Amino acid sequence: MIEFQNVSKTYHIRKFEKHVFTDLNFKIEPGESIGICGANGAGKSTLMRLIAGVEQPTSGSIIRTMSTSWPIGYASCFQSSLTGADNARFIARIYNMDEAQLLDFVEDFAQLGPYLHQPIHTYSAGMTARLAFGISLAIDFDCYLVDEVTGAGDERFRVRCEEALLHRRDNATLVMISHDPGTLRQFCTRGAVVYGGTLVFFDTIDEASEVHHRLQMRAA
């Protein structure tokens, strides 16, 4: 379980304060698959980082009894001066996994070819996402956090992503961000909308998508 208790998040930027969330209270139960909608800048990625523990709340507390992946997507979670392979080996040591076994999985899944042995700063955003996805899937997490990653790579890679995510959805917890309702509908059963510093849950992706669409039209 992951539980948010009166969680607020504020960024202090020079003389400016950005209040992203105020008093969030919700639970993510084991086995759930949740799709999150929201406008650009609404706080979706911040929410994922809070769930993962990459960032800490300004106030309130987050209780985790499930292990979570880092947010898999286009934001880099790697040391950019190291190669993809070196980053994979380092992460394998953190999670007490066999380095060679993890690297073999990543090499097969991410299909980066010789770039696997090049520094991360030479990667495109899509290549970084493929590496992150491959490493994350090589580790057995209780909860997988996914941020638009299914768009990375060619058709063959997207099919592999979909198959892997469906397997993780059926055997673990999945929290996904996407602007595409069809993608959320494919992988998730429950929906949520980030808007105005709050997170509102719905029983279905269709309900969440409809509310998100109405809010977008109102703001236009």
C-alpha positions in Angstrom: 0.0 0.0 0.0 1.0 3.6 -0.6 -0.9 6.2 1.5 -0.7 10.0 1.3 -1.7 11.7 4.5 -2.3 15.5 4.3 0.5 15.8 1.7 1.3 19.3 0.3 4.0 20.2 -2.1 5.4 23.7 -2.7 8.4 24.8 -4.8 10.3 27.9 -3.8 11.7 29.5 -6.9 13.7 32.7 -6.0 10.9 35.1 -4.8 8.2 32.9 -6.3 6.3 30.0 -4.7 4.5 27.4 -6.7 1.9 25.5 -4.8 1.5 22.1 -6.6 -0.6 20.1 -4.1 -2.5 20.9 -0.9 -3.6 18.2 1.6 -3.7 15.1 -0.6 -5.2 12.1 1.1 -5.5 8.8 -0.8 -4.4 5.2 -0.9 -3.0 3.0 -3.7 -3.8 -0.6 -2.9 -1.7 -3.7 -4.1 -2.9 -4.9 -7.5 -4.5 -1.7 -8.6 -3.9 -0.1 -12.0 -4.5 3.6 -12.0 -4.3 6.0 -15.0 -3.7 9.7 -14.2 -4.9 12.5 -16.4 -4.1 16.2 -16.2 -3.0 19.3 -18.1 0.7 20.1 -18.7 2.1 21.7 -15.6 -0.7 20.4 -13.3 1.6 18.3 -11.3 1.4 14.8 -12.7 5.2 14.2 -12.8 5.6 15.8 -9.4 3.0 13.3 -8.1 4.9 10.4 -9.5 8.1 11.6 -7.9 6.4 11.9 -4.6 5.0 8.3 -4.9 8.4 7.0 -5.8 10.1 8.9 -3.0 12.4 10.8 -5.4 11.0 14.0 -3.9 9.7 14.6 -0.3 6.5 16.5 0.5 6.6 20.0 1.9 4.2 18.8 4.6 2.3 15.7 5.5 3.5 12.1 5.2 3.7 9.3 2.7 3.5 5.7 4.0 4.9 2.9 1.7 4.6 -0.8 2.3 5.3 -1.5 -1.4 8.5 -1.1 -3.3 8.2 1.3 -6.2 10.1 1.8 -9.4 11.5 5.2 -10.2 9.2 7.1 -12.6 9.8 5.5 -16.0 9.7 8.1 -18.7 11.6 10.9 -20.3 13.1 12.5 -17.2 16.6 10.9 -16.7 17.3 9.0 -13.5 20.9 8.3 -14.6 24.4 9.6 -14.1 24.8 11.2 -17.6 28.6 11.0 -17.7 28.5 7.2 -17.3 27.5 4.7 -20.0 24.2 3.0 -20.1 25.9 -0.3 -19.1 27.7 1.3 -16.2 24.4 2.8 -14.9 22.8 -0.6 -15.2 25.6 -2.3 -13.3 25.4 0.4 -10.6 21.6 -0.1 -10.2 22.1 -3.9 -10.1 24.4 -3.4 -7.1 21.9 -1.2 -5.3 19.2 -3.9 -5.7 21.6 -6.8 -5.0 21.1 -8.3 -8.4 23.5 -10.1 -10.6 25.1 -7.4 -12.8 25.6 -9.6 -15.9 22.1 -11.0 -15.7 20.5 -7.5 -15.4 22.7 -6.2 -18.2 21.8 -9.1 -20.5 18.1 -8.3 -20.0 18.5 -4.6 -20.6 20.6 -5.2 -23.8 17.9 -7.5 -25.2 14.9 -5.4 -24.2 16.1 -1.8 -24.8 17.8 -2.6 -28.1 20.3 0.2 -27.8 23.0 -1.6 -29.7 26.5 0.0 -29.3 24.9 3.0 -27.5 24.5 0.9 -24.4 28.3 1.4 -24.0 28.2 5.1 -24.7 27.7 8.0 -22.1 24.0 8.8 -21.3 24.5 12.4 -22.4 24.8 11.1 -26.0 21.3 9.6 -25.8 18.1 11.0 -27.2 15.1 11.3 -24.9 13.6 8.1 -26.3 16.8 6.1 -25.9 17.0 7.2 -22.2 13.4 6.1 -21.7 14.1 2.7 -23.3 17.1 2.2 -21.0 15.1 3.2 -17.9 12.2 1.0 -18.9 14.6 -2.0 -19.5 16.3 -1.6 -16.2 13.1 -1.1 -14.3 11.5 -4.2 -15.8 14.6 -6.3 -14.9 13.8 -5.6 -11.2 10.8 -7.1 -9.4 9.0 -4.0 -8.0 5.7 -4.2 -6.2 4.6 -1.0 -8.0 5.6 0.3 -11.4 5.4 4.0 -12.2 5.1 4.8 -15.9 5.2 8.3 -17.5 4.3 8.2 -21.2 7.0 5.7 -22.0 5.0 3.6 -24.4 5.7 6.1 -27.1 9.5 5.6 -27.1 11.1 3.6 -29.9 9.9 1.9 -33.0 6.8 -0.3 -33.5 8.6 -3.5 -32.3 9.7 -1.8 -29.1 6.3 -0.4 -28.4 4.8 -3.9 -28.8 7.3 -5.2 -26.3 6.5 -2.4 -23.9 2.8 -3.1 -24.1 3.3 -6.8 -23.4 5.6 -6.1 -20.5 3.3 -3.6 -19.0 0.3 -5.9 -19.3 2.2 -8.6 -17.5 3.3 -6.2 -14.7 -0.3 -4.9 -14.4 -1.6 -8.5 -13.9 1.1 -9.3 -11.3 1.9 -6.0 -9.6 0.6 -2.5 -9.1 0.7 0.0 -12.0 0.4 3.8 -11.9 0.5 5.4 -15.4 0.5 9.0 -16.7 -0.6 9.6 -20.3 -2.3 12.2 -22.4 -3.9 9.4 -24.5 -7.2 8.0 -23.0 -6.8 4.9 -25.2 -3.4 4.1 -23.6 -4.8 4.5 -20.1 -7.8 2.4 -21.0 -5.6 -0.3 -22.3 -3.5 -0.7 -19.1 -5.6 0.8 -16.2 -9.0 0.2 -14.7 -9.2 3.1 -12.3 -8.8 6.8 -13.2 -7.7 10.0 -11.5 -7.5 13.6 -12.5 -4.9 16.1 -11.3 -6.3 19.6 -11.3 -6.0 22.8 -9.1 -3.7 21.2 -6.5 -6.0 18.2 -6.0 -6.2 14.6 -7.1 -9.7 13.2 -7.7 -10.3 9.5 -8.3 -12.9 7.8 -10.5 -14.1 4.3 -10.9 -13.1 4.1 -14.6 -10.7 5.7 -17.1 -13.6 6.9 -19.2 -15.0 8.9 -16.3 -11.6 10.5 -15.5 -11.0 11.3 -19.2 -14.4 12.9 -19.6 -13.8 15.1 -16.5 -10.3 16.0 -17.7 -11.7 16.9 -21.1 -14.4 19.2 -19.6 -11.8 21.0 -17.4 -9.6 21.5 -20.5 -12.5 22.9 -22.5 -13.4 25.3 -19.6 -9.8 26.5 -19.4 -9.5 27.1 -23.2 
